[in-house]
């Protein structure tokens, strides 16, 4: 059988890094081919070569048995390839519909027919269960909805080979399951899916074939019917990885963060957080569980100082932070790991060293009078690189050149490295591999054991259950339940998340 896609000896080098080392891969029509590996293993680089975003240093690409040159994404699209990127490729000032149909929109009298474009996108979204408003402006949308727009872009172009780079990282369990149904329907229609994920449960749920990368090389081709998550994990990491679970009876101290009767308006002037009160004490992890769009993002942005509040108060220890700047909140002892590492957590053009310092450049120890102490800055960056296993050849390299997982490690290292009394961790393991998840969980629990108060927001209910001392569930901008992780389950949390009365 002729392969729908074949990669032969694909090699790609960056300064100090061999990202892909003679990679071979064969994917057939009507197949979901999962590609797994740790952060920096070369997965995204390989897909970027395939999609024409990067040129390989060696190797060739065959589509339907014919060698092809792919010099740009437009060439890739012309050859039937589509890609949903880990870092969104959207125009923020355009609407959802305009982004989805860009360059291929329906025309009328030589102009784009916006009404028909909206109708097509709405029909496509309804068909695949990807709820989105075609008229919404992209810059106003939360991360979860932006991912749906990326998926719709690829589906709109009806590509024969669809590359999905960590597409479930920002989806709720229900949205993930819907995506899996979409993938299966596309596969059954004869399309080829290249699916990159760190989540081994997802691999076992949808894969027809599995390729494992480690340090830029293919280390295994596996059949899901004859392998296990444990075997895949060993191929990925070269070791056994055990899940981290918190001690459910930690030593809890005084309140560190106190939020009282908080009300917050969204982008359209509607109230999105309605009277939320919560408390996080020293030595505990308070987890927030909610379906995307229920006010948890706005709540965290307000606590972090990125969004104004309508009424209510935010206190850190003895200080009222309700109306102070982000810089003042940092000085008061707040560290923040945002859900969007690209738009909020880092500056792509800045060096890795600069990003590891960002927000703390005025802190004692990093300055000599009016100037930065560059020796201390560089020493600090190197220490964090080693402690957090950030894979980068040069700390002066632009942060935007890092893989998504390594960029997440930069954010985590910067925020955790200052040992603040309050750590807000919003989707801290989104898009990182199982080895990094184990490390991040261990670091969060170590911070808790040092006495830090941790407010954790995660779309992964298993993560909420594993790490939390207490669980708060939000629905439609309110806290509707407080749960003990020892006495609840994922299905029970899910019912609260959907507003279903649980009695």
SETOR-778189 format. One record per residue (C-alpha): residue in one letter; x negated, y, z. Coordinates in steps of 0.02 Angstrom, whole numbers, plus 50000, padded with zeros to 5 digits. Layout:
BEGIN
PT | A | X | Y | Z .
...
This chain:
BEGIN
PT | X | 50000 | 50000 | 50000 .
PT | X | 49932 | 50171 | 49950 .
PT | X | 49901 | 50279 | 50101 .
PT | X | 49998 | 50441 | 50112 .
PT | X | 49843 | 50520 | 50186 .
PT | X | 49663 | 50467 | 50207 .
PT | X | 49516 | 50556 | 50288 .
PT | X | 49342 | 50491 | 50248 .
PT | X | 49189 | 50542 | 50346 .
PT | X | 49256 | 50712 | 50399 .
PT | X | 49117 | 50808 | 50488 .
PT | X | 49127 | 50983 | 50561 .
PT | X | 48993 | 51074 | 50660 .
PT | X | 49000 | 51234 | 50762 .
PT | X | 48850 | 51317 | 50845 .
PT | X | 48792 | 51194 | 50977 .
PT | X | 48942 | 51078 | 50951 .
PT | X | 48974 | 50931 | 50834 .
PT | X | 49165 | 50940 | 50839 .
PT | X | 49201 | 50801 | 50713 .
PT | X | 49074 | 50665 | 50678 .
PT | X | 49110 | 50565 | 50519 .
PT | X | 49294 | 50537 | 50562 .
PT | X | 49392 | 50408 | 50462 .
PT | X | 49582 | 50398 | 50472 .
PT | X | 49718 | 50317 | 50367 .
PT | X | 49903 | 50360 | 50385 .
PT | X | 50043 | 50278 | 50285 .
PT | X | 50213 | 50336 | 50226 .
PT | X | 50352 | 50307 | 50351 .
PT | X | 50232 | 50307 | 50498 .
PT | X | 50209 | 50408 | 50657 .
PT | X | 50022 | 50409 | 50683 .
PT | X | 49969 | 50472 | 50855 .
PT | X | 49798 | 50552 | 50877 .
PT | X | 49739 | 50561 | 51057 .
PT | X | 49582 | 50614 | 51148 .
PT | X | 49518 | 50727 | 51285 .
PT | X | 49504 | 50915 | 51264 .
PT | X | 49360 | 50951 | 51147 .
PT | X | 49368 | 50777 | 51071 .
PT | X | 49396 | 50854 | 50899 .
PT | X | 49582 | 50827 | 50872 .
PT | X | 49633 | 51005 | 50833 .
PT | X | 49474 | 51036 | 50732 .
PT | X | 49513 | 50882 | 50627 .
PT | X | 49691 | 50941 | 50595 .
PT | X | 49628 | 51117 | 50555 .
PT | X | 49514 | 51042 | 50422 .
PT | X | 49660 | 50942 | 50352 .
PT | X | 49771 | 51097 | 50346 .
PT | X | 49640 | 51207 | 50263 .
PT | X | 49605 | 51319 | 50413 .
PT | X | 49426 | 51255 | 50421 .
PT | X | 49310 | 51188 | 50286 .
PT | X | 49223 | 51024 | 50327 .
PT | X | 49034 | 51010 | 50319 .
PT | X | 49053 | 50835 | 50247 .
PT | X | 49187 | 50709 | 50199 .
PT | X | 49340 | 50705 | 50088 .
PT | X | 49530 | 50708 | 50100 .
PT | X | 49643 | 50597 | 49995 .
PT | X | 49830 | 50625 | 49975 .
PT | X | 49926 | 50480 | 49895 .
PT | X | 49758 | 50403 | 49847 .
PT | X | 49691 | 50557 | 49756 .
PT | X | 49547 | 50665 | 49821 .
PT | X | 49606 | 50843 | 49851 .
PT | X | 49524 | 51006 | 49897 .
PT | X | 49615 | 51103 | 50033 .
PT | X | 49543 | 51277 | 50047 .
PT | X | 49687 | 51362 | 50137 .
PT | X | 49856 | 51325 | 50220 .
PT | X | 49941 | 51375 | 50057 .
PT | X | 49844 | 51237 | 49968 .
PT | X | 49897 | 51116 | 50106 .
PT | X | 50081 | 51165 | 50088 .
PT | X | 50069 | 51143 | 49899 .
PT | X | 50004 | 50966 | 49930 .
PT | X | 50149 | 50923 | 50044 .
PT | X | 50066 | 50955 | 50212 .
PT | X | 50146 | 51053 | 50353 .
PT | X | 50080 | 51095 | 50526 .
PT | X | 50154 | 51147 | 50692 .
PT | X | 50010 | 51234 | 50780 .
PT | X | 49963 | 51227 | 50963 .
PT | X | 49932 | 51416 | 50957 .
PT | X | 50084 | 51496 | 50877 .
PT | X | 50065 | 51568 | 50702 .
PT | X | 50211 | 51690 | 50704 .
PT | X | 50242 | 51873 | 50662 .
PT | X | 50300 | 51950 | 50826 .
PT | X | 50394 | 52097 | 50749 .
PT | X | 50496 | 51988 | 50629 .
PT | X | 50653 | 51889 | 50670 .
PT | X | 50660 | 51702 | 50689 .
PT | X | 50740 | 51681 | 50518 .
PT | X | 50611 | 51793 | 50434 .
PT | X | 50469 | 51692 | 50511 .
PT | X | 50544 | 51525 | 50462 .
PT | X | 50576 | 51568 | 50278 .
PT | X | 50421 | 51677 | 50254 .
PT | X | 50359 | 51663 | 50072 .
PT | X | 50499 | 51541 | 50031 .
PT | X | 50654 | 51642 | 50073 .
PT | X | 50816 | 51639 | 49973 .
PT | X | 50823 | 51787 | 49853 .
PT | X | 50958 | 51898 | 49783 .
PT | X | 50926 | 52026 | 49647 .
PT | X | 50739 | 52010 | 49679 .
PT | X | 50754 | 52040 | 49867 .
PT | X | 50760 | 51919 | 50012 .
PT | X | 50939 | 51874 | 50054 .
PT | X | 50934 | 51891 | 50243 .
PT | X | 51112 | 51830 | 50269 .
PT | X | 51076 | 51667 | 50176 .
PT | X | 50909 | 51651 | 50266 .
PT | X | 50997 | 51664 | 50434 .
PT | X | 51127 | 51537 | 50381 .
PT | X | 50996 | 51413 | 50322 .
PT | X | 50895 | 51428 | 50482 .
PT | X | 51051 | 51414 | 50589 .
PT | X | 51106 | 51258 | 50494 .
PT | X | 50933 | 51181 | 50510 .
PT | X | 50926 | 51220 | 50696 .
PT | X | 51099 | 51144 | 50723 .
PT | X | 51053 | 50988 | 50623 .
PT | X | 50900 | 50950 | 50729 .
PT | X | 50964 | 51014 | 50896 .
PT | X | 50836 | 51155 | 50906 .
PT | X | 50937 | 51293 | 50987 .
PT | X | 50875 | 51463 | 50929 .
PT | X | 50951 | 51629 | 50875 .
PT | X | 50898 | 51665 | 50694 .
PT | X | 50921 | 51852 | 50724 .
PT | X | 50812 | 51862 | 50880 .
PT | X | 50647 | 51954 | 50867 .
PT | X | 50500 | 51838 | 50899 .
PT | X | 50410 | 51957 | 51018 .
PT | X | 50559 | 51948 | 51136 .
PT | X | 50562 | 51758 | 51149 .
PT | X | 50491 | 51646 | 51286 .
PT | X | 50359 | 51516 | 51246 .
PT | X | 50481 | 51369 | 51237 .
PT | X | 50585 | 51453 | 51102 .
PT | X | 50430 | 51504 | 51004 .
PT | X | 50384 | 51320 | 50990 .
PT | X | 50555 | 51283 | 50917 .
PT | X | 50527 | 51417 | 50786 .
PT | X | 50362 | 51334 | 50736 .
PT | X | 50449 | 51166 | 50720 .
PT | X | 50586 | 51244 | 50614 .
PT | X | 50455 | 51323 | 50499 .
PT | X | 50382 | 51152 | 50461 .
PT | X | 50551 | 51068 | 50440 .
PT | X | 50612 | 51207 | 50324 .
PT | X | 50470 | 51168 | 50203 .
PT | X | 50517 | 50984 | 50196 .
PT | X | 50336 | 50926 | 50197 .
PT | X | 50294 | 50743 | 50162 .
PT | X | 50154 | 50745 | 50292 .
PT | X | 50193 | 50839 | 50452 .
PT | X | 50056 | 50880 | 50578 .
PT | X | 50120 | 50910 | 50755 .
PT | X | 49983 | 50980 | 50869 .
PT | X | 50045 | 50961 | 51050 .
PT | X | 50224 | 51007 | 51001 .
PT | X | 50303 | 50948 | 51164 .
PT | X | 50190 | 51052 | 51277 .
PT | X | 50323 | 51186 | 51297 .
PT | X | 50480 | 51081 | 51279 .
PT | X | 50599 | 51022 | 51414 .
PT | X | 50628 | 50834 | 51429 .
PT | X | 50792 | 50853 | 51334 .
PT | X | 50709 | 50954 | 51195 .
PT | X | 50567 | 50828 | 51188 .
PT | X | 50689 | 50685 | 51165 .
PT | X | 50777 | 50781 | 51028 .
PT | X | 50611 | 50809 | 50941 .
PT | X | 50573 | 50624 | 50951 .
PT | X | 50739 | 50587 | 50866 .
PT | X | 50693 | 50713 | 50731 .
PT | X | 50524 | 50629 | 50709 .
PT | X | 50602 | 50458 | 50693 .
PT | X | 50727 | 50519 | 50564 .
PT | X | 50588 | 50599 | 50464 .
PT | X | 50485 | 50439 | 50476 .
PT | X | 50634 | 50333 | 50421 .
PT | X | 50655 | 50449 | 50272 .
PT | X | 50478 | 50404 | 50218 .
PT | X | 50381 | 50551 | 50288 .
PT | X | 50215 | 50537 | 50379 .
PT | X | 50196 | 50614 | 50551 .
PT | X | 50026 | 50652 | 50628 .
PT | X | 50067 | 50679 | 50812 .
PT | X | 49935 | 50749 | 50931 .
PT | X | 49977 | 50733 | 51115 .
PT | X | 49892 | 50709 | 51283 .
PT | X | 50045 | 50622 | 51356 .
PT | X | 50023 | 50434 | 51347 .
PT | X | 50206 | 50404 | 51385 .
PT | X | 50248 | 50498 | 51226 .
PT | X | 50122 | 50396 | 51129 .
PT | X | 50200 | 50233 | 51186 .
PT | X | 50375 | 50301 | 51148 .
PT | X | 50350 | 50352 | 50967 .
PT | X | 50186 | 50287 | 50894 .
PT | X | 50175 | 50165 | 50750 .
PT | X | 49985 | 50181 | 50751 .
PT | X | 49860 | 50261 | 50872 .
PT | X | 49688 | 50335 | 50837 .
PT | X | 49579 | 50383 | 50986 .
PT | X | 49443 | 50516 | 50974 .
PT | X | 49305 | 50543 | 51100 .
PT | X | 49166 | 50673 | 51081 .
PT | X | 49211 | 50698 | 50898 .
PT | X | 49208 | 50514 | 50850 .
PT | X | 49341 | 50384 | 50820 .
PT | X | 49322 | 50257 | 50960 .
PT | X | 49478 | 50152 | 50930 .
PT | X | 49623 | 50118 | 50812 .
PT | X | 49763 | 50037 | 50913 .
PT | X | 49932 | 49956 | 50887 .
PT | X | 50059 | 50017 | 51019 .
PT | X | 50135 | 49843 | 51029 .
PT | X | 49970 | 49768 | 51088 .
PT | X | 49898 | 49906 | 51197 .
PT | X | 49937 | 49995 | 51361 .
PT | X | 49924 | 50174 | 51425 .
PT | X | 49781 | 50116 | 51537 .
PT | X | 49683 | 50049 | 51387 .
PT | X | 49712 | 50209 | 51288 .
PT | X | 49655 | 50311 | 51438 .
PT | X | 49495 | 50210 | 51454 .
PT | X | 49457 | 50238 | 51269 .
PT | X | 49490 | 50425 | 51288 .
PT | X | 49386 | 50454 | 51444 .
PT | X | 49267 | 50306 | 51455 .
PT | X | 49329 | 50273 | 51633 .
PT | X | 49483 | 50229 | 51735 .
PT | X | 49593 | 50379 | 51779 .
PT | X | 49709 | 50368 | 51929 .
PT | X | 49857 | 50488 | 51953 .
PT | X | 49840 | 50612 | 52095 .
PT | X | 49979 | 50620 | 52222 .
PT | X | 49992 | 50745 | 52363 .
PT | X | 50000 | 50708 | 52546 .
PT | X | 50183 | 50749 | 52581 .
PT | X | 50147 | 50803 | 52760 .
PT | X | 50013 | 50939 | 52746 .
PT | X | 49969 | 51060 | 52884 .
PT | X | 50077 | 51212 | 52848 .
PT | X | 50039 | 51385 | 52919 .
PT | X | 50115 | 51559 | 52913 .
PT | X | 50207 | 51634 | 52764 .
PT | X | 50091 | 51704 | 52631 .
PT | X | 50216 | 51751 | 52495 .
PT | X | 50391 | 51813 | 52537 .
PT | X | 50516 | 51857 | 52401 .
PT | X | 50679 | 51933 | 52463 .
PT | X | 50841 | 51955 | 52364 .
PT | X | 50752 | 51986 | 52199 .
PT | X | 50854 | 52048 | 52050 .
PT | X | 50772 | 52062 | 51878 .
PT | X | 50837 | 52118 | 51708 .
PT | X | 50787 | 52034 | 51545 .
PT | X | 50742 | 52112 | 51377 .
PT | X | 50924 | 52153 | 51334 .
PT | X | 50969 | 52232 | 51501 .
PT | X | 51058 | 52076 | 51565 .
PT | X | 51016 | 52011 | 51737 .
PT | X | 50909 | 51855 | 51723 .
PT | X | 50861 | 51834 | 51906 .
PT | X | 51002 | 51857 | 52031 .
PT | X | 50960 | 51873 | 52214 .
PT | X | 50816 | 51749 | 52226 .
PT | X | 50732 | 51730 | 52395 .
PT | X | 50589 | 51612 | 52429 .
PT | X | 50442 | 51589 | 52544 .
PT | X | 50275 | 51502 | 52517 .
PT | X | 50170 | 51465 | 52670 .
PT | X | 49986 | 51432 | 52694 .
PT | X | 49944 | 51250 | 52655 .
PT | X | 50097 | 51208 | 52550 .
PT | X | 50143 | 51189 | 52368 .
PT | X | 50316 | 51253 | 52324 .
PT | X | 50370 | 51186 | 52154 .
PT | X | 50499 | 51273 | 52045 .
PT | X | 50595 | 51161 | 51924 .
PT | X | 50709 | 51235 | 51791 .
PT | X | 50759 | 51214 | 51610 .
PT | X | 50676 | 51347 | 51501 .
PT | X | 50773 | 51510 | 51500 .
PT | X | 50844 | 51502 | 51676 .
PT | X | 50746 | 51647 | 51748 .
PT | X | 50591 | 51559 | 51811 .
PT | X | 50477 | 51646 | 51687 .
PT | X | 50543 | 51819 | 51731 .
PT | X | 50532 | 51779 | 51917 .
PT | X | 50348 | 51733 | 51903 .
PT | X | 50310 | 51884 | 51792 .
PT | X | 50388 | 51998 | 51923 .
PT | X | 50289 | 51920 | 52065 .
PT | X | 50129 | 51936 | 51961 .
PT | X | 50166 | 52119 | 51921 .
PT | X | 50202 | 52097 | 51736 .
PT | X | 50387 | 52140 | 51746 .
PT | X | 50479 | 52272 | 51849 .
PT | X | 50614 | 52222 | 51973 .
PT | X | 50786 | 52298 | 51987 .
PT | X | 50796 | 52272 | 52174 .
PT | X | 50726 | 52163 | 52311 .
PT | X | 50550 | 52147 | 52380 .
PT | X | 50389 | 52049 | 52359 .
PT | X | 50266 | 52035 | 52503 .
PT | X | 50094 | 51954 | 52513 .
PT | X | 50047 | 51939 | 52695 .
PT | X | 50074 | 52110 | 52773 .
PT | X | 50072 | 52204 | 52606 .
PT | X | 50223 | 52257 | 52504 .
PT | X | 50181 | 52220 | 52322 .
PT | X | 50351 | 52259 | 52245 .
PT | X | 50294 | 52411 | 52147 .
PT | X | 50104 | 52398 | 52143 .
PT | X | 49992 | 52362 | 51993 .
PT | X | 49922 | 52194 | 51939 .
PT | X | 49749 | 52251 | 51994 .
PT | X | 49815 | 52291 | 52168 .
PT | X | 49898 | 52121 | 52180 .
PT | X | 49732 | 52039 | 52138 .
PT | X | 49646 | 52141 | 52271 .
PT | X | 49779 | 52088 | 52395 .
PT | X | 49737 | 51905 | 52361 .
PT | X | 49845 | 51843 | 52217 .
PT | X | 49779 | 51727 | 52080 .
PT | X | 49890 | 51693 | 51929 .
PT | X | 49879 | 51552 | 51801 .
PT | X | 50004 | 51608 | 51666 .
PT | X | 50101 | 51489 | 51555 .
PT | X | 50037 | 51573 | 51397 .
PT | X | 49848 | 51561 | 51399 .
PT | X | 49834 | 51648 | 51230 .
PT | X | 49943 | 51803 | 51248 .
PT | X | 49926 | 51831 | 51436 .
PT | X | 49784 | 51726 | 51507 .
PT | X | 49639 | 51770 | 51393 .
PT | X | 49572 | 51891 | 51263 .
PT | X | 49528 | 51791 | 51107 .
PT | X | 49394 | 51912 | 51046 .
PT | X | 49310 | 51923 | 51217 .
PT | X | 49169 | 51806 | 51264 .
PT | X | 49197 | 51656 | 51376 .
PT | X | 49092 | 51741 | 51510 .
PT | X | 49197 | 51900 | 51500 .
PT | X | 49358 | 51800 | 51512 .
PT | X | 49293 | 51708 | 51665 .
PT | X | 49267 | 51876 | 51751 .
PT | X | 49421 | 51967 | 51687 .
PT | X | 49527 | 52046 | 51822 .
PT | X | 49392 | 52027 | 51953 .
PT | X | 49260 | 52141 | 51877 .
PT | X | 49282 | 52269 | 52016 .
PT | X | 49264 | 52140 | 52153 .
PT | X | 49120 | 52158 | 52276 .
PT | X | 48969 | 52057 | 52223 .
PT | X | 48991 | 52083 | 52035 .
PT | X | 48934 | 52265 | 52031 .
PT | X | 48780 | 52371 | 52060 .
PT | X | 48852 | 52543 | 52089 .
PT | X | 48952 | 52591 | 51934 .
PT | X | 48885 | 52449 | 51827 .
PT | X | 48912 | 52263 | 51818 .
PT | X | 48774 | 52154 | 51889 .
PT | X | 48750 | 52049 | 51731 .
PT | X | 48639 | 51923 | 51818 .
PT | X | 48778 | 51886 | 51943 .
PT | X | 48909 | 51886 | 51805 .
PT | X | 48812 | 51759 | 51701 .
PT | X | 48773 | 51651 | 51852 .
PT | X | 48957 | 51653 | 51901 .
PT | X | 49010 | 51603 | 51725 .
PT | X | 48884 | 51462 | 51715 .
PT | X | 48937 | 51394 | 51884 .
PT | X | 49119 | 51392 | 51830 .
PT | X | 49076 | 51312 | 51662 .
PT | X | 48991 | 51168 | 51750 .
PT | X | 49117 | 51151 | 51891 .
PT | X | 49266 | 51147 | 51773 .
PT | X | 49182 | 51053 | 51629 .
PT | X | 49218 | 51190 | 51502 .
PT | X | 49152 | 51126 | 51336 .
PT | X | 49071 | 51274 | 51249 .
PT | X | 48898 | 51286 | 51173 .
PT | X | 48870 | 51468 | 51223 .
PT | X | 48956 | 51573 | 51356 .
PT | X | 48942 | 51721 | 51236 .
PT | X | 49054 | 51630 | 51111 .
PT | X | 49226 | 51707 | 51083 .
PT | X | 49361 | 51628 | 51191 .
PT | X | 49471 | 51613 | 51036 .
PT | X | 49354 | 51480 | 50965 .
PT | X | 49390 | 51359 | 51108 .
PT | X | 49514 | 51216 | 51099 .
PT | X | 49678 | 51244 | 51190 .
PT | X | 49628 | 51130 | 51333 .
PT | X | 49460 | 51212 | 51358 .
PT | X | 49542 | 51383 | 51354 .
PT | X | 49658 | 51324 | 51492 .
PT | X | 49506 | 51273 | 51592 .
PT | X | 49436 | 51449 | 51573 .
PT | X | 49596 | 51523 | 51646 .
PT | X | 49602 | 51393 | 51785 .
PT | X | 49418 | 51416 | 51830 .
PT | X | 49435 | 51605 | 51838 .
PT | X | 49590 | 51604 | 51947 .
PT | X | 49541 | 51460 | 52061 .
PT | X | 49360 | 51515 | 52078 .
PT | X | 49402 | 51664 | 52189 .
PT | X | 49489 | 51561 | 52324 .
PT | X | 49635 | 51681 | 52341 .
PT | X | 49762 | 51653 | 52480 .
PT | X | 49902 | 51644 | 52350 .
PT | X | 49891 | 51546 | 52187 .
PT | X | 50033 | 51556 | 52061 .
PT | X | 50013 | 51409 | 51941 .
PT | X | 50131 | 51420 | 51793 .
PT | X | 50121 | 51265 | 51683 .
PT | X | 49940 | 51234 | 51739 .
PT | X | 49917 | 51071 | 51643 .
PT | X | 50007 | 51119 | 51482 .
PT | X | 49911 | 51052 | 51333 .
PT | X | 49769 | 50971 | 51431 .
PT | X | 49714 | 50789 | 51430 .
PT | X | 49738 | 50659 | 51566 .
PT | X | 49562 | 50679 | 51633 .
PT | X | 49586 | 50868 | 51647 .
PT | X | 49758 | 50843 | 51727 .
PT | X | 49679 | 50734 | 51860 .
PT | X | 49547 | 50868 | 51890 .
PT | X | 49673 | 51013 | 51896 .
PT | X | 49787 | 50920 | 52016 .
PT | X | 49639 | 50881 | 52128 .
PT | X | 49585 | 51064 | 52127 .
PT | X | 49760 | 51128 | 52168 .
PT | X | 49775 | 51007 | 52314 .
PT | X | 49600 | 51052 | 52374 .
PT | X | 49652 | 51236 | 52373 .
PT | X | 49809 | 51191 | 52471 .
PT | X | 49704 | 51096 | 52598 .
PT | X | 49593 | 51251 | 52617 .
PT | X | 49748 | 51345 | 52669 .
PT | X | 49802 | 51425 | 52505 .
PT | X | 49987 | 51449 | 52470 .
PT | X | 50031 | 51383 | 52297 .
PT | X | 50185 | 51425 | 52194 .
PT | X | 50194 | 51296 | 52054 .
PT | X | 50305 | 51307 | 51900 .
PT | X | 50303 | 51158 | 51783 .
PT | X | 50411 | 51082 | 51647 .
PT | X | 50339 | 50913 | 51698 .
PT | X | 50450 | 50845 | 51835 .
PT | X | 50322 | 50710 | 51872 .
PT | X | 50198 | 50850 | 51910 .
PT | X | 50323 | 50939 | 52022 .
PT | X | 50357 | 50779 | 52117 .
PT | X | 50174 | 50731 | 52132 .
PT | X | 50110 | 50897 | 52200 .
PT | X | 50251 | 50988 | 52289 .
PT | X | 50283 | 51003 | 52475 .
PT | X | 50453 | 51076 | 52435 .
PT | X | 50549 | 51090 | 52271 .
PT | X | 50660 | 51237 | 52223 .
PT | X | 50778 | 51214 | 52075 .
PT | X | 50834 | 51364 | 51974 .
PT | X | 50989 | 51376 | 51864 .
PT | X | 51053 | 51533 | 51778 .
PT | X | 50937 | 51646 | 51877 .
PT | X | 50975 | 51577 | 52050 .
PT | X | 50896 | 51450 | 52166 .
PT | X | 51030 | 51315 | 52173 .
PT | X | 50940 | 51181 | 52273 .
PT | X | 50793 | 51151 | 52390 .
PT | X | 50734 | 50971 | 52386 .
PT | X | 50611 | 50862 | 52480 .
PT | X | 50500 | 50769 | 52354 .
PT | X | 50504 | 50616 | 52467 .
PT | X | 50693 | 50604 | 52453 .
PT | X | 50728 | 50646 | 52271 .
PT | X | 50698 | 50583 | 52094 .
PT | X | 50673 | 50656 | 51921 .
PT | X | 50854 | 50617 | 51869 .
PT | X | 50920 | 50701 | 52026 .
PT | X | 50814 | 50856 | 51995 .
PT | X | 50873 | 50856 | 51815 .
PT | X | 51056 | 50861 | 51869 .
PT | X | 51024 | 51014 | 51977 .
PT | X | 50929 | 51095 | 51832 .
PT | X | 51082 | 51082 | 51721 .
PT | X | 51199 | 51156 | 51853 .
PT | X | 51287 | 50990 | 51882 .
PT | X | 51364 | 50988 | 52056 .
PT | X | 51270 | 50860 | 52160 .
PT | X | 51355 | 50817 | 52324 .
